[in-house]
Amino acid sequence: MNIKQIFKNNQKWVQSKLNIDPNYFKDLSEGQNPDILYIGCSDSRVTAEEIMGVSPGEAFVHRNIANMVPNTDLSAMSVIDYAVLHLKVNHVVVCGHYYCGGIKAAMQSKDLGILNPWLRNIRDVYRTHRVELNSIDDEELKYKRLVELNVQEQCINVIKTAEVQRANRERGITVHGWVFDIHSGKLIDLEIDFDKILKNVMEIYHLD
């Protein structure tokens, strides 16, 4: 990649926006009011705004390897806190994708150094659902199912947070689990049952 070309691309993009609206960047600089917090994978093929068809300012985005929401990750926890309490988003989306390198790595018995603690979170998802996953003989189908189950578990992690629990009581915030199918380009809604999950976790994870 020619780095200088990026700046040329930027100039073209700026001009294209100004051609449509001379006040575009002036308005953009006055603040943000996104309705969605999108938590996705860092994979270079999965760009949040593009696959959702939204413009700058419409989604607050956090990305990491395999779209994880571990409670020990201060970055993820800070993003949720800021988006929910300060930006007042009404939707939190956890979006995984098929053929995710992080998921694939977690399925292999390899020592990957500094990645080991991070991948352990995904392996914990496998352990939780090992009966279902071990019943799948086709490795590709097993791989894709772990992608879906990981999204489900990360949605549960989002729901466990005090910020989301309070926002649900106060304004009905909802959590969604999606998967991006790279082969088709389509978003798949896993139809996470927010109310059912919230009810199931409240006995242990309820926070006033």
Backbone bond lengths (Angstrom), bond angles and torsions (degrees), N, CA, C in turn:
res aa  C-N    CA-C-N  psi(-1)  N-CA   C-N-CA  omega(-1)  CA-C   N-CA-C  phi
1 M - - - 1.467 - - 1.528 109.90 -
2 N 1.310 116.17 132.63 1.461 121.55 176.23 1.535 108.32 -84.84
3 I 1.323 116.37 109.74 1.463 120.52 -176.98 1.530 111.53 -59.46
4 K 1.322 117.02 -37.45 1.463 119.80 -179.96 1.525 111.47 -61.64
5 Q 1.337 115.85 -30.13 1.463 119.42 179.61 1.522 111.34 -64.66
6 I 1.328 116.08 -29.57 1.463 119.78 179.22 1.528 110.50 -61.21
7 F 1.322 116.76 -40.73 1.468 119.92 -179.82 1.524 111.18 -70.07
8 K 1.324 116.88 -33.02 1.466 120.25 174.86 1.527 109.97 -67.07
9 N 1.339 114.99 -40.84 1.466 119.17 177.15 1.519 110.58 -62.15
10 N 1.342 115.38 -39.21 1.459 120.23 179.68 1.522 111.33 -62.73
11 Q 1.317 116.60 -42.54 1.469 120.76 179.29 1.520 110.93 -61.60
12 K 1.333 116.05 -40.71 1.464 120.27 178.72 1.528 110.55 -66.02
13 W 1.331 115.35 -39.57 1.462 119.58 -179.93 1.523 111.17 -65.74
14 V 1.341 116.28 -43.75 1.470 120.96 178.03 1.524 109.76 -58.40
15 Q 1.310 116.67 -46.99 1.455 120.24 -177.48 1.519 111.76 -65.63
16 S 1.330 116.38 -37.28 1.468 119.56 179.46 1.522 110.99 -64.34
17 K 1.332 116.91 -36.94 1.460 120.62 178.01 1.526 111.28 -69.99
18 L 1.319 115.88 -41.72 1.457 120.08 -179.53 1.521 111.72 -68.03
19 N 1.319 117.29 -31.02 1.463 120.99 178.05 1.523 111.34 -64.11
20 I 1.322 114.79 -32.78 1.467 119.91 179.37 1.518 111.33 -83.50
21 D 1.341 115.94 -41.62 1.465 121.42 -176.53 1.525 109.39 -146.61
22 P 1.320 117.70 105.69 1.475 120.89 -179.40 1.526 113.71 -58.75
23 N 1.347 117.40 -22.05 1.467 121.44 -178.68 1.523 112.77 -99.97
24 Y 1.337 116.81 12.15 1.466 120.57 -173.39 1.530 112.14 -53.99
25 F 1.315 117.48 -52.89 1.466 120.16 -175.70 1.524 112.26 -76.17
26 K 1.329 116.42 -28.94 1.463 119.73 174.89 1.527 109.38 -63.08
27 D 1.320 115.69 -45.63 1.465 119.85 179.62 1.529 110.88 -67.11
28 L 1.332 116.53 -38.75 1.455 121.32 -178.08 1.535 111.17 -64.23
29 S 1.327 115.49 -34.08 1.468 120.33 -176.77 1.524 112.98 -75.76
30 E 1.317 117.53 -11.29 1.464 120.59 -176.25 1.524 113.35 -81.07
31 G 1.330 117.25 -6.75 1.460 119.37 176.78 1.511 112.22 138.56
32 Q 1.336 114.37 172.31 1.461 119.64 -179.62 1.516 110.02 -123.07
33 N 1.335 114.33 150.65 1.460 119.97 178.83 1.529 109.61 -143.76
34 P 1.347 116.35 58.72 1.467 119.28 -177.14 1.524 111.48 -70.73
35 D 1.321 115.84 150.07 1.459 120.99 177.94 1.520 111.11 -99.81
36 I 1.344 116.28 -11.96 1.458 121.61 -173.47 1.527 111.05 -126.45
37 L 1.327 116.18 135.18 1.456 121.85 164.72 1.520 105.70 -102.02
38 Y 1.327 116.31 119.72 1.471 122.28 -178.88 1.522 108.51 -107.90
39 I 1.321 116.48 120.82 1.463 122.25 176.41 1.522 107.09 -111.23
40 G 1.328 116.29 111.23 1.456 119.92 -174.31 1.511 112.58 -133.24
41 C 1.313 115.04 -174.64 1.456 122.30 -178.66 1.527 110.19 -87.28
42 S 1.331 116.09 151.48 1.460 121.46 179.37 1.523 112.88 -76.92
43 D 1.317 117.78 -4.79 1.464 122.28 -178.77 1.527 110.56 -48.58
44 S 1.327 116.79 131.03 1.463 121.93 -174.95 1.526 113.08 -66.38
45 R 1.328 116.97 -15.26 1.469 120.40 -179.67 1.526 112.98 -86.68
46 V 1.326 115.90 -8.07 1.470 119.79 -172.61 1.521 109.37 -120.19
47 T 1.313 117.12 89.13 1.463 121.83 -178.80 1.527 109.62 -98.12
48 A 1.310 115.93 122.55 1.463 122.11 -169.78 1.526 113.62 -55.51
49 E 1.344 116.66 -56.43 1.466 119.70 -174.49 1.526 111.58 -63.08
50 E 1.334 115.80 -38.31 1.461 118.79 -176.06 1.523 112.00 -67.79
51 I 1.344 117.56 -45.51 1.463 118.32 -177.11 1.523 111.72 -71.81
52 M 1.348 117.53 -23.72 1.465 120.09 177.24 1.517 112.33 -90.32
53 G 1.323 116.86 -15.24 1.464 119.75 -179.16 1.512 112.34 69.98
54 V 1.337 117.07 37.64 1.459 120.41 179.63 1.519 110.04 -114.14
55 S 1.309 115.76 162.51 1.457 122.58 -177.18 1.526 111.00 -99.80
56 P 1.339 117.72 165.10 1.464 120.59 174.55 1.530 110.65 -53.24
57 G 1.327 115.66 134.65 1.458 120.29 -179.86 1.513 114.00 98.17
58 E 1.337 117.06 -9.59 1.467 119.74 -176.03 1.534 113.26 -99.01
59 A 1.326 117.74 -15.46 1.461 120.38 179.54 1.525 109.54 -142.29
60 F 1.320 115.87 134.00 1.461 122.07 173.55 1.517 105.66 -92.52
61 V 1.327 117.67 126.44 1.464 120.69 -166.97 1.527 112.37 -120.20
62 H 1.338 114.63 133.73 1.466 121.70 171.97 1.519 107.46 -129.24
63 R 1.346 116.48 129.96 1.457 120.18 -178.76 1.531 110.51 -132.32
64 N 1.313 115.31 141.07 1.463 121.26 173.89 1.523 108.53 -152.93
65 I 1.308 117.31 178.47 1.461 120.42 -179.00 1.532 110.15 -64.04
66 A 1.330 115.27 118.76 1.474 123.41 176.07 1.527 114.08 66.83
67 N 1.333 116.65 28.04 1.477 121.93 173.25 1.530 113.21 44.90
68 M 1.321 115.79 55.75 1.455 121.22 -176.43 1.530 112.18 -92.61
69 V 1.348 115.59 152.29 1.465 121.51 175.93 1.526 109.17 -132.68
70 P 1.323 117.63 60.23 1.476 119.16 177.52 1.520 110.47 -72.67
71 N 1.317 116.63 141.00 1.468 119.43 -175.95 1.525 112.41 -68.79
72 T 1.337 117.01 -13.88 1.468 120.34 178.90 1.523 112.58 -88.31
73 D 1.318 117.03 -5.03 1.468 121.11 -179.03 1.529 108.70 -88.62
74 L 1.323 116.85 103.03 1.462 120.96 -176.83 1.518 112.03 -64.38
75 S 1.318 117.19 -27.81 1.459 119.81 178.28 1.528 110.26 -65.51
76 A 1.325 116.76 -51.15 1.467 120.66 179.68 1.523 111.25 -63.04
77 M 1.333 116.45 -43.04 1.459 120.06 -179.12 1.533 111.55 -64.95
78 S 1.330 116.59 -37.46 1.466 120.83 178.73 1.525 110.98 -68.36
79 V 1.321 116.25 -38.56 1.466 120.26 178.24 1.521 110.13 -62.98
80 I 1.334 116.96 -45.80 1.465 120.44 179.12 1.522 110.38 -61.97
81 D 1.318 117.14 -44.70 1.466 121.16 179.19 1.521 111.11 -58.36
82 Y 1.326 116.57 -48.86 1.463 120.10 -176.88 1.525 111.47 -67.02
83 A 1.328 116.00 -44.38 1.465 119.50 -177.03 1.526 112.06 -66.21
84 V 1.326 116.28 -41.26 1.461 120.71 -174.90 1.525 112.25 -80.88
85 L 1.346 117.28 -45.82 1.465 120.18 -174.81 1.519 113.97 -84.48
86 H 1.324 117.25 -33.52 1.463 120.16 -174.35 1.529 113.58 -104.00
87 L 1.336 116.67 -43.69 1.462 119.28 178.05 1.524 112.05 -83.85
88 K 1.319 116.33 -17.55 1.476 122.49 177.28 1.527 112.17 60.64
89 V 1.325 117.36 44.00 1.464 119.13 176.35 1.523 109.03 -63.82
90 N 1.320 116.22 152.92 1.461 121.32 -179.72 1.523 112.84 -106.15
91 H 1.331 115.85 -9.92 1.458 120.60 -179.63 1.526 109.53 -136.47
92 V 1.318 116.19 135.34 1.458 121.63 171.09 1.524 107.08 -115.72
93 V 1.322 116.62 123.36 1.457 122.21 -178.69 1.523 109.07 -112.77
94 V 1.325 116.62 128.51 1.460 121.18 167.98 1.517 105.98 -106.60
95 C 1.328 116.62 119.37 1.466 120.55 -174.84 1.525 110.38 -121.90
96 G 1.318 116.44 114.79 1.457 121.92 172.71 1.519 109.75 -97.30
97 H 1.309 116.16 -175.83 1.475 118.88 176.76 1.515 109.76 -152.17
98 Y 1.328 114.71 145.93 1.457 119.70 176.94 1.523 109.76 -65.42
99 Y 1.324 115.78 151.14 1.461 123.12 -178.55 1.536 110.97 63.84
100 C 1.325 114.21 42.14 1.467 121.60 178.08 1.527 109.25 -82.35
101 G 1.326 116.75 125.64 1.451 121.17 -178.46 1.511 113.38 -63.01
102 G 1.340 117.39 -35.30 1.453 121.17 179.05 1.524 111.81 -65.31
103 I 1.326 116.16 -42.82 1.467 120.87 177.88 1.525 110.11 -64.24
104 K 1.326 115.34 -43.72 1.472 120.37 -179.91 1.527 110.89 -61.27
105 A 1.333 116.56 -43.55 1.461 120.77 -179.80 1.522 111.25 -62.97
106 A 1.340 116.23 -38.06 1.461 120.07 -178.81 1.525 112.00 -68.48
107 M 1.322 117.52 -22.09 1.459 121.69 -179.97 1.530 112.12 -82.44
108 Q 1.326 116.84 -8.05 1.457 120.95 -177.04 1.526 110.58 -104.47
109 S 1.313 115.40 146.99 1.467 120.65 179.93 1.520 110.01 -89.88
110 K 1.314 115.49 73.74 1.451 121.20 -178.93 1.523 110.70 -131.05
111 D 1.316 115.04 145.29 1.463 120.90 174.15 1.521 107.11 -85.03
112 L 1.335 116.68 111.96 1.457 121.65 -176.12 1.532 112.20 -111.07
113 G 1.320 115.82 26.45 1.460 120.40 173.10 1.518 113.53 62.37
114 I 1.323 115.55 -127.15 1.459 121.27 -175.45 1.520 112.44 -61.37
115 L 1.328 117.52 -19.65 1.466 120.23 178.45 1.527 112.47 -75.78
116 N 1.320 117.12 -17.57 1.470 119.84 -174.84 1.533 113.88 -54.40
117 P 1.353 120.08 -49.72 1.471 119.29 -179.16 1.528 112.86 -61.08
118 W 1.331 116.04 -35.54 1.467 119.51 -179.31 1.521 110.45 -70.91
119 L 1.343 116.19 -46.11 1.459 120.74 -178.92 1.522 111.68 -67.27
120 R 1.332 116.98 -22.78 1.463 119.81 178.25 1.525 110.82 -60.70
121 N 1.316 116.97 -32.41 1.470 119.83 177.01 1.525 110.83 -61.87
122 I 1.334 116.60 -38.91 1.464 120.17 178.71 1.524 110.20 -72.03
123 R 1.333 115.90 -38.63 1.470 119.34 177.93 1.528 110.94 -64.24
124 D 1.327 116.84 -30.48 1.467 120.04 174.88 1.528 110.81 -64.85
125 V 1.332 116.28 -36.18 1.466 120.11 175.88 1.524 109.34 -63.59
126 Y 1.333 116.23 -43.32 1.471 120.55 178.31 1.542 109.46 -60.49
127 R 1.335 116.08 -45.49 1.463 119.78 -179.32 1.522 111.44 -59.90
128 T 1.327 116.25 -41.75 1.466 121.29 -179.90 1.524 111.54 -62.46
129 H 1.322 116.42 -34.08 1.475 121.17 -175.50 1.529 112.07 -115.86
130 R 1.342 116.15 25.68 1.465 118.86 -172.38 1.526 113.25 -64.17
131 V 1.322 118.83 -31.10 1.467 120.21 -179.96 1.528 109.86 -61.97
132 E 1.329 115.79 -48.35 1.467 119.60 178.80 1.522 110.99 -65.29
133 L 1.329 117.12 -46.96 1.460 120.32 -175.90 1.522 112.15 -66.80
134 N 1.323 117.53 -38.93 1.460 120.21 -179.51 1.527 112.67 -71.23
135 S 1.318 116.79 -14.77 1.470 120.43 177.35 1.527 111.91 -83.35
136 I 1.342 116.70 -7.17 1.465 121.14 -179.64 1.525 108.50 -95.57
137 D 1.322 116.49 114.72 1.471 121.15 -177.00 1.517 112.66 -79.16
138 D 1.318 116.36 -35.83 1.463 120.56 -178.77 1.530 109.32 -73.10
139 E 1.332 116.96 117.74 1.457 120.93 -175.16 1.524 112.90 -62.87
140 E 1.326 117.20 -36.72 1.467 119.86 179.99 1.521 110.92 -67.43
141 L 1.339 115.92 -41.70 1.465 119.56 178.32 1.530 110.83 -66.27
142 K 1.328 116.46 -36.39 1.460 120.78 177.46 1.530 109.98 -64.53
143 Y 1.299 115.46 -43.47 1.469 123.28 178.14 1.530 110.42 -58.13
144 K 1.329 116.19 -47.65 1.465 120.59 -178.41 1.528 110.74 -67.97
145 R 1.324 115.89 -36.81 1.465 118.40 179.80 1.519 111.10 -67.41
146 L 1.340 117.22 -37.17 1.462 119.59 176.99 1.523 110.80 -64.56
147 V 1.323 117.38 -35.17 1.472 121.12 174.49 1.528 109.36 -56.82
148 E 1.335 116.22 -47.49 1.467 121.04 -178.36 1.533 111.50 -66.18
149 L 1.323 116.17 -43.96 1.465 119.69 -179.29 1.516 111.53 -66.68
150 N 1.324 116.52 -33.79 1.458 119.66 177.08 1.524 110.94 -64.85
151 V 1.329 116.97 -41.91 1.459 120.47 176.24 1.528 109.72 -59.72
152 Q 1.319 116.14 -45.25 1.469 120.77 179.68 1.525 111.18 -58.18
153 E 1.335 117.00 -45.70 1.458 120.67 -178.49 1.523 112.10 -67.68
154 Q 1.331 116.72 -34.98 1.469 118.86 178.19 1.526 110.82 -70.65
155 C 1.327 116.95 -32.27 1.470 119.80 173.78 1.524 109.92 -62.74
156 I 1.329 116.12 -40.58 1.464 120.23 176.84 1.523 110.26 -61.78
157 N 1.341 116.48 -40.98 1.465 119.78 177.90 1.520 111.88 -62.26
158 V 1.325 116.52 -36.88 1.469 120.72 176.73 1.525 109.77 -64.14
159 I 1.323 115.80 -44.98 1.463 121.08 -177.25 1.532 111.46 -66.08
160 K 1.315 117.71 -26.31 1.466 121.47 178.88 1.526 112.72 -68.49
161 T 1.332 118.05 -19.62 1.461 120.09 -174.07 1.527 111.59 -73.35
162 A 1.324 115.15 145.95 1.465 120.68 -179.57 1.523 110.94 -62.81
163 E 1.323 116.62 -38.25 1.475 120.46 -177.65 1.524 111.38 -59.64
164 V 1.325 115.68 -45.50 1.466 119.73 -177.92 1.527 110.62 -71.46
165 Q 1.313 117.52 -38.73 1.466 119.80 178.09 1.529 110.89 -61.39
166 R 1.335 116.97 -44.12 1.468 119.89 178.94 1.519 111.03 -66.00
167 A 1.322 116.37 -43.07 1.466 120.18 -178.60 1.520 111.35 -65.61
168 N 1.317 116.66 -30.97 1.462 119.53 176.66 1.521 110.54 -66.87
169 R 1.323 116.01 -42.59 1.462 119.61 178.73 1.520 111.50 -66.74
170 E 1.324 116.39 -40.26 1.463 121.00 -173.21 1.524 114.29 -81.54
171 R 1.343 116.89 -37.15 1.472 117.32 -175.93 1.526 114.51 -142.89
172 G 1.335 117.05 11.07 1.460 119.94 173.87 1.514 115.60 72.83
173 I 1.339 117.68 33.93 1.452 120.59 177.44 1.532 109.49 -57.70
174 T 1.332 117.44 146.47 1.455 120.99 -179.39 1.528 110.48 -125.78
175 V 1.324 115.16 157.22 1.461 122.34 179.87 1.519 108.63 -119.29
176 H 1.325 116.51 135.21 1.461 122.12 -176.55 1.524 110.25 -124.72
177 G 1.323 116.72 143.78 1.449 122.28 175.04 1.518 110.37 -115.59
178 W 1.317 116.52 121.39 1.466 121.97 -178.57 1.521 110.29 -124.88
179 V 1.335 114.51 158.52 1.463 121.27 170.16 1.526 108.00 -130.50
180 F 1.316 115.96 134.24 1.462 121.92 175.63 1.524 107.92 -95.16
181 D 1.335 115.24 122.78 1.462 120.84 178.65 1.521 108.61 -91.78
182 I 1.308 116.82 104.95 1.464 120.75 -176.79 1.528 111.60 -62.42
183 H 1.324 117.32 -31.56 1.466 119.74 -178.62 1.523 112.83 -66.21
184 S 1.325 116.96 -33.62 1.470 120.35 -177.01 1.523 113.10 -110.26
185 G 1.352 116.94 -18.46 1.458 120.22 -176.07 1.515 113.35 82.44
186 K 1.324 117.12 2.99 1.463 120.64 -174.89 1.528 112.21 -92.72
187 L 1.319 115.07 146.80 1.458 122.26 170.87 1.521 109.04 -88.37
188 I 1.329 116.06 134.36 1.461 121.27 179.57 1.524 108.07 -113.81
189 D 1.325 116.31 124.11 1.458 121.27 177.44 1.522 108.85 -86.22
190 L 1.328 117.58 117.18 1.459 121.08 179.62 1.521 111.97 -77.13
191 E 1.326 116.07 -2.84 1.471 122.59 176.54 1.530 111.36 53.27
192 I 1.321 113.58 54.10 1.464 119.74 176.62 1.530 109.48 -61.93
193 D 1.314 116.26 129.32 1.469 121.14 -179.24 1.534 108.16 -86.84
194 F 1.324 115.54 90.58 1.467 121.32 -175.61 1.521 111.41 -56.37
195 D 1.319 116.69 -49.25 1.469 120.02 -175.34 1.528 111.72 -63.51
196 K 1.337 116.56 -39.75 1.464 120.41 -179.79 1.524 110.77 -66.44
197 I 1.348 116.29 -44.13 1.463 119.99 179.33 1.528 110.21 -63.80
198 L 1.335 115.72 -43.86 1.458 119.96 -179.66 1.521 110.27 -59.43
199 K 1.321 116.71 -43.66 1.466 120.90 179.72 1.528 110.99 -63.13
200 N 1.345 116.24 -40.37 1.461 120.65 -177.41 1.530 112.76 -69.15
201 V 1.331 116.21 -32.78 1.467 118.48 -176.02 1.526 113.11 -92.22
202 M 1.318 117.33 -12.09 1.459 119.70 -171.88 1.534 113.56 -63.60
203 E 1.332 116.96 -32.75 1.465 119.13 -178.22 1.526 111.13 -58.62
204 I 1.324 116.09 -38.68 1.456 120.69 -176.39 1.525 112.42 -101.37
205 Y 1.331 116.31 -39.35 1.463 119.89 -171.63 1.528 113.75 -103.98
206 H 1.328 118.16 7.03 1.460 120.13 179.71 1.515 110.71 -61.56
207 L 1.331 115.18 130.17 1.463 121.61 179.05 1.518 109.08 -127.73
208 D 1.323 117.64 125.43 1.468 120.98 -179.43 1.525 110.58 -74.62
